[in-house]
Amino acid sequence: MINFRFILNILGRLLFVESIALLLCVGVALIYGEDDADAFLISSAITMAVSIVLAFSVKVKDKVLAKRDGYFIVSCIWILFTVFGSLPFMISGYIQSFPDAFFEVMSGFTTTGSSILNEVEALPHASLFWRSLTQWMGGLGIVVILLAILPSLGIEGRDLYVAEVPGPMHDKFSYTFNSTARRMYIMYIGLTAAETVLLACGGMDFFDAVCHSFACMATGGYSTKTASLAFWDSAYIQWVITVFMFIGGTNYALLYALFKGRPAHLFKDEEFRLYTGITVAVSLVIAGVLFFGGHSGLERSLRDAFFQVVTILTTTGFASADYLYWPFVAQMLLFVLLFIGGSAGSTVGGIKCVRILLLFKNAFNELKRIIHPNGVINVKYNGKSVRPELLSSVMSFFCMYMFTFVIGSIVMSCFTDIVTATSSVITCLSNVGPGFGDVGPMSNFSSLNGFCKIFLSFIMLVGRLELFTFFVIFTASFWKK
């Protein structure tokens, strides 16, 4: 059975991390002398009090973490973090309704980047910082933070890690999961710091540079400006963010190999080659459509095309232009990218390039089997045969993904037009941010009713946890002894 006492203890320890993060926002509010310091202080106090009660008042007899416990913790912590993370917005009054605050914070922690704010600049600096910080914390997964806590409890973090980072992971760069988490965060922090410096050198003030680096490396997409990156209209800033978004969408195991002086691992990886190929090919096609269609000059066409392709493919969601005014073929290509996502083992959402690759390879192999019914034809990835159960898992994931998209679109179509309904569901399921229709890159989700916002919030969570991790807790077998 589920070890509820131990789960509550672990959730309490994680909530303590969130309370400290809220305290950082108090410092930001005091630096800028703004009026939301009390809201963050009260929110931190409430979160810390609950964390202390759960972590120290709940007596734990059996400190054993089973796989189903890991799935349950992962599903619960995102909801708990979102509920407590909504408090400062509601207490300060900058976001008054619970569905709006819940949507905004869930969008942050799941690195979706969808927003209900009509005027982002109206928020104080601490609130803007909190939005970006939620994305940075959620980037590599809130639960990965816990891997630094588990050793003190004498627990291996494998089951939590598998629940948090499901899917066809490959080339894991450490056999020790706690060591893996530390290395990932070292790279994560280092890349965030490097981007902050580069953005500050490009004319963005330090606060905006920090917030955009948080959102960029998490492939989240929250900006401190309503117009997003279009506010600066700087070629340098947009190219810097394009490069770091692309890095954020790359498998961290490959990045680690690159930092260790083994670049061959990067270019031999089939998923990375597909990820790069899609980025370059689609960007050049859209750039050509924009340039020859007379929308802009060559450099601007290339810059806007690469930026929007990378921001959608990596599910980041920044905006440098309103692509709803682009030619239809460009819009359709971007809509298809909403489904794909970047690399497995990164901070992105979506189906992931490795699954797309395996699906196509398996489909082509089926054609070969029709011609050679007695032949032994295996699907190979990076020169190695792929296990049949992995292919089955990939196909099951794809079917479940499309089923969730269809059902979600049907539900949303009861409240809005079909373009807005389908794009809002897929952009939340893939954790992208902007969509089409009323939720385009220069619009937001404020026009939707409270039910739609809560519904889409859980669609974000389902997408962030890659469906099975969340849906499995609703099966009867999960609760059986």
C-alpha positions in Angstrom: 0.0 0.0 0.0 0.9 3.7 -0.3 3.2 4.8 2.5 1.2 8.0 3.3 3.1 8.9 6.4 6.4 8.9 4.7 4.9 10.7 1.7 3.6 13.5 3.9 7.0 13.8 5.5 8.7 14.1 2.1 6.1 16.6 0.8 6.8 18.7 3.9 10.5 18.8 3.2 9.8 19.9 -0.4 7.4 22.6 0.8 10.2 24.0 3.0 12.2 24.5 -0.2 9.2 26.5 -1.7 9.0 28.6 1.5 12.6 29.6 1.1 12.0 30.5 -2.5 9.2 32.8 -1.4 11.5 34.4 1.1 13.8 35.3 -1.8 10.9 37.3 -3.3 10.6 39.2 0.0 14.1 40.4 -0.5 13.4 41.5 -4.1 10.3 43.4 -2.9 12.4 45.2 -0.2 15.1 46.1 -2.7 12.6 47.8 -5.0 10.5 49.2 -2.1 7.3 47.8 -3.4 4.1 46.8 -1.7 4.0 43.0 -2.1 6.7 42.2 0.4 4.0 41.4 3.1 2.2 39.1 0.7 5.3 37.0 0.1 6.3 37.1 3.8 2.9 35.8 4.8 2.9 33.2 2.0 6.3 32.0 3.1 5.3 31.8 6.7 2.1 29.7 5.9 4.1 27.4 3.6 6.9 27.0 6.1 4.4 26.2 8.9 2.7 23.5 6.9 6.1 22.1 5.8 7.2 21.9 9.5 4.0 20.2 10.5 4.3 17.6 7.8 8.1 17.1 8.0 8.4 16.9 11.8 5.0 16.2 13.3 4.1 13.1 11.2 5.9 10.2 12.7 7.3 7.7 10.2 7.9 4.1 11.1 8.7 2.7 7.7 11.1 4.8 5.6 10.7 2.8 2.5 9.9 4.5 -0.8 8.3 2.2 -3.4 7.8 3.0 -7.1 4.1 3.8 -6.6 5.0 6.1 -3.8 7.3 8.0 -6.2 4.5 8.4 -8.8 2.1 9.6 -6.1 4.6 12.1 -4.6 5.4 13.5 -8.1 1.7 14.1 -8.9 1.0 15.6 -5.5 3.9 18.0 -5.2 3.1 19.9 -8.4 -0.4 20.6 -7.2 0.8 21.5 -3.6 3.5 23.8 -5.0 0.9 25.5 -7.2 -1.6 26.0 -4.4 0.9 27.5 -2.0 2.6 29.4 -4.9 -0.7 31.1 -5.7 -0.9 32.7 -2.2 1.3 35.8 -2.8 -0.7 36.8 -5.9 -4.0 36.4 -4.1 -2.9 38.0 -0.8 -1.4 41.0 -2.6 -4.5 41.3 -4.9 -2.5 41.4 -8.1 -4.3 38.2 -9.2 -7.6 38.1 -7.3 -9.4 34.9 -8.4 -8.1 31.4 -7.5 -8.5 29.9 -11.0 -6.4 32.8 -12.4 -3.7 32.5 -9.8 -3.7 28.6 -10.0 -3.4 28.8 -13.8 -0.6 31.3 -13.7 1.5 29.4 -11.1 0.8 26.0 -12.6 1.9 27.4 -16.0 5.1 28.5 -14.2 6.0 25.3 -12.4 5.2 23.2 -15.5 7.3 25.6 -17.6 4.3 26.2 -19.9 4.4 30.0 -20.0 0.7 30.5 -20.8 -0.6 33.6 -18.9 -3.8 35.3 -17.9 -2.1 38.7 -17.4 -3.2 41.5 -19.7 -0.5 43.8 -18.6 2.6 42.0 -17.2 4.4 45.3 -16.4 1.7 46.1 -13.8 3.1 43.5 -11.5 5.8 44.5 -9.0 9.3 43.2 -9.4 9.0 40.5 -6.7 5.9 39.1 -8.4 7.6 39.1 -11.8 10.6 37.4 -10.2 8.4 34.8 -8.6 6.8 34.0 -12.0 10.3 33.4 -13.5 11.5 31.5 -10.4 8.6 29.1 -10.6 9.7 28.2 -14.1 13.4 27.9 -13.2 12.5 25.6 -10.3 10.1 23.5 -12.5 12.6 23.3 -15.4 14.5 20.3 -14.3 11.7 19.2 -12.1 10.8 20.1 -8.6 11.3 16.5 -7.5 14.9 16.5 -8.7 15.5 19.0 -5.9 14.5 16.3 -3.5 17.3 14.1 -4.6 19.6 16.3 -2.6 17.4 15.5 0.5 16.9 11.8 0.1 20.5 10.7 1.0 20.0 12.1 4.4 17.0 9.8 4.8 19.0 6.8 3.5 16.8 6.6 0.4 17.7 6.0 -3.3 16.1 8.5 -5.5 15.7 6.2 -8.5 11.9 5.8 -8.3 11.3 9.5 -7.9 13.6 10.3 -10.8 11.9 7.8 -13.1 8.5 9.2 -12.2 9.6 12.8 -12.7 11.5 12.1 -16.0 9.6 9.3 -17.7 9.9 8.3 -21.3 12.7 6.9 -23.5 15.7 8.3 -21.7 19.0 7.3 -23.1 22.7 7.9 -22.4 22.2 8.6 -18.7 25.5 10.1 -17.6 25.6 8.6 -14.2 24.6 5.4 -12.5 24.0 7.3 -9.2 20.9 9.3 -9.4 21.8 11.7 -6.7 25.1 12.5 -8.4 23.2 12.9 -11.7 20.9 15.5 -10.1 23.8 17.5 -8.8 25.6 17.5 -12.2 22.4 18.5 -14.0 21.9 21.5 -11.6 25.5 22.5 -11.9 25.1 22.8 -15.7 21.7 24.3 -15.3 23.0 27.1 -13.0 26.1 27.6 -15.1 24.1 28.1 -18.3 21.6 30.4 -16.6 24.5 32.6 -15.3 26.1 32.7 -18.7 22.9 33.7 -20.4 22.3 36.4 -17.8 25.7 37.9 -18.5 25.2 37.9 -22.2 21.8 39.4 -22.0 23.0 42.1 -19.7 25.8 42.9 -22.1 23.2 43.3 -24.9 21.4 46.2 -23.1 18.8 44.3 -21.0 18.9 45.5 -17.4 20.1 43.0 -14.8 16.6 42.2 -13.4 15.1 41.5 -16.8 18.2 39.5 -17.8 17.9 37.2 -14.7 14.2 36.7 -15.2 14.5 35.9 -18.9 17.5 33.6 -18.2 15.4 31.7 -15.6 12.5 31.3 -18.1 14.8 30.5 -21.1 16.9 27.8 -19.5 13.7 26.2 -18.1 12.2 26.5 -21.6 9.3 28.2 -19.9 8.7 31.5 -21.7 7.5 33.9 -19.0 8.7 37.5 -19.8 8.7 40.6 -17.7 7.0 42.4 -20.6 3.6 42.0 -22.2 5.1 42.1 -25.7 7.7 39.4 -24.6 11.0 39.7 -26.6 9.4 41.9 -29.2 9.6 44.7 -26.5 13.4 45.0 -27.1 13.4 44.4 -30.9 17.1 43.6 -30.6 18.8 41.2 -33.0 21.5 40.5 -30.4 19.1 39.7 -27.6 16.9 37.5 -29.8 19.8 35.5 -31.2 21.2 35.0 -27.7 17.9 33.7 -26.5 17.4 31.5 -29.6 20.8 29.8 -28.9 20.1 29.2 -25.3 16.5 27.9 -26.0 18.1 25.5 -28.4 20.6 24.4 -25.7 17.7 24.0 -23.2 16.0 21.7 -25.6 19.0 19.4 -25.9 19.5 16.2 -23.9 21.5 17.1 -20.7 23.5 13.9 -21.0 24.8 15.1 -24.3 25.5 18.5 -23.0 27.5 16.9 -20.1 29.5 14.9 -22.7 30.1 18.1 -24.6 31.4 19.9 -21.5 33.6 16.9 -20.8 35.3 17.3 -24.2 33.4 14.6 -26.0 31.6 16.5 -28.8 31.4 13.3 -30.9 28.6 12.0 -28.6 26.5 15.0 -29.6 26.7 14.7 -33.3 26.5 10.9 -33.3 23.2 11.0 -31.5 20.3 10.4 -33.9 17.8 12.4 -31.8 20.0 15.4 -31.7 20.5 15.2 -35.5 16.7 15.1 -36.0 16.2 17.9 -33.5 18.8 20.0 -35.3 17.4 19.0 -38.7 13.9 20.0 -37.9 15.0 23.3 -36.5 17.1 24.3 -39.5 14.8 22.9 -42.2 11.5 24.5 -40.9 13.3 27.7 -40.0 14.7 28.1 -43.6 11.3 27.3 -45.1 9.5 29.9 -43.0 12.2 32.4 -43.6 11.9 31.9 -47.3 8.1 32.3 -47.1 8.5 35.6 -45.1 11.3 37.0 -47.3 9.8 36.2 -50.7 6.4 37.2 -49.4 7.7 40.7 -48.7 7.1 40.5 -45.0 10.6 41.6 -44.0 14.2 41.7 -45.1 16.5 38.7 -45.2 18.1 39.0 -41.7 14.8 39.8 -40.0 13.1 36.9 -41.8 15.8 34.5 -40.7 15.8 35.9 -37.2 12.0 35.7 -36.7 11.8 32.3 -38.3 14.6 30.7 -36.2 13.3 32.4 -33.1 9.7 31.2 -33.5 10.6 27.7 -34.6 13.0 27.2 -31.7 10.7 28.8 -29.1 7.9 26.5 -30.2 9.9 23.3 -30.8 11.6 23.7 -27.4 8.2 24.5 -25.9 9.6 27.7 -24.5 6.9 30.1 -25.7 8.7 33.5 -26.0 7.4 35.7 -28.8 9.4 38.0 -31.1 6.6 38.5 -33.7 2.9 37.8 -34.1 2.9 34.8 -36.3 -0.9 34.9 -36.7 -0.2 37.5 -39.4 2.2 35.2 -41.2 1.2 33.2 -44.4 -0.9 30.1 -43.8 1.9 27.7 -44.6 4.1 29.2 -41.9 1.3 29.0 -39.4 0.7 25.3 -40.2 4.3 24.4 -39.8 4.4 26.1 -36.4 1.2 24.3 -35.4 2.8 20.9 -36.2 5.8 21.9 -34.1 3.4 22.3 -31.1 3.2 18.5 -30.9 6.9 17.6 -31.4 9.0 19.1 -28.6 12.8 18.9 -28.3 15.0 16.1 -26.9 14.3 13.6 -24.2 16.3 14.3 -21.0 15.9 18.1 -21.4 13.5 20.6 -19.9 11.1 20.6 -22.8 7.6 19.2 -23.2 5.8 17.7 -26.2 6.1 14.2 -27.6 9.9 14.5 -27.9 12.0 13.9 -31.1 13.2 10.5 -30.0 9.7 9.2 -29.9 8.9 10.7 -33.3 12.1 9.1 -34.7 11.2 5.6 -33.3 7.6 5.9 -34.5 8.8 6.6 -38.1 11.5 3.9 -38.0 9.0 1.3 -36.8 6.5 2.4 -39.5 9.1 2.0 -42.2 10.2 -1.4 -40.8 6.5 -2.5 -41.0 6.7 -1.8 -44.8 9.8 -3.9 -45.0 8.1 -6.8 -43.1 5.3 -6.8 -45.7 7.9 -7.4 -48.4 10.0 -9.8 -46.3 7.5 -11.5 -44.0 10.1 -14.0 -42.8 12.9 -11.6 -42.2 14.1 -10.5 -38.8 14.0 -6.7 -39.0 14.8 -4.7 -35.9 14.4 -1.0 -35.2 17.8 0.4 -34.4 18.6 3.6 -32.5 22.2 4.9 -32.3 23.3 1.6 -33.8 21.6 -0.6 -31.2 18.4 -2.6 -31.5 15.5 -1.2 -29.6 13.6 -3.5 -27.3 10.1 -4.4 -28.4 8.6 -3.3 -25.1 10.2 0.2 -25.6 8.6 0.5 -29.0 5.3 -0.6 -27.5 5.7 2.1 -24.8 6.4 4.8 -27.4 3.3 3.8 -29.4 1.2 3.7 -26.3 2.4 7.1 -25.3 1.6 8.6 -28.8 -1.9 7.1 -28.8 -2.6 8.4 -25.2 -1.2 11.8 -26.2 -3.4 12.1 -29.2 -6.4 10.8 -27.2 -5.8 13.4 -24.5 -5.5 16.1 -27.1 -8.8 15.1 -28.8 -10.8 14.8 -25.6 -9.4 18.0 -24.3 -10.2 19.8 -27.5 -13.8 18.5 -27.4 -14.2 19.8 -23.8 -12.7 23.2 -24.7 -14.8 23.5 -27.8 -17.9 23.7 -25.6 -16.6 27.1 -24.4 -14.8 28.7 -27.3 -14.1 28.4 -31.0 -12.4 25.3 -32.5 -9.1 27.1 -33.3 -8.7 28.5 -29.8 -9.9 25.2 -28.3 -7.5 22.9 -30.1 -4.5 25.2 -29.9 -5.1 25.9 -26.2 -5.2 22.2 -25.4 -2.1 21.3 -27.4 -0.1 24.3 -26.2 -0.8 23.3 -22.6 -0.4 19.6 -23.1 3.0 20.3 -24.8 3.9 23.0 -22.3 4.5 25.5 -25.0 2.6 28.7 -23.9 1.1 30.6 -26.8 -1.2 29.0 -29.3 -3.5 30.3 -32.1 -6.8 32.1 -32.2 -7.7 34.0 -29.0 -4.6 32.5 -27.2 -2.0 33.7 -29.8 1.5 35.0 -29.1 0.3 38.6 -28.5 -2.8 37.5 -26.6 -3.4 35.4 -23.4 -5.8 33.1 -21.7 -7.6 35.7 -19.6 -10.8 35.5 -21.8 -11.4 31.9 -20.8 -13.8 31.1 -17.9 -12.7 29.7 -14.5 -13.5 26.1 -15.4 -11.4 26.3 -18.6 -8.4 27.7 -16.7 -8.5 24.9 -14.0 -9.0 22.3 -16.8 -6.1 23.6 -18.8 -4.0 23.8 -15.6 -4.4 20.0 -15.2 -3.7 19.5 -18.9 -0.4 21.3 -18.3 0.4 18.9 -15.4 -0.5 15.9 -17.4 1.8 17.0 -20.2 4.6 17.9 -17.8 4.5 14.5 -16.2 4.1 12.8 -19.6 0.7 11.4 -19.1 1.3 8.0 -17.6 2.8 9.3 -14.3 -0.4 11.2 -13.6 -3.0 8.9 -15.1 -1.6 5.8 -13.4 -2.8 7.0 -10.0 -6.4 6.8 -11.2 -6.2 3.1 -12.0 -7.6 0.5 -9.7 -4.4 -1.6 -9.8 -2.4 1.3 -8.5 -4.2 1.1 -5.1 -4.2 -2.6 -4.7 -1.8 -4.3 -2.3 
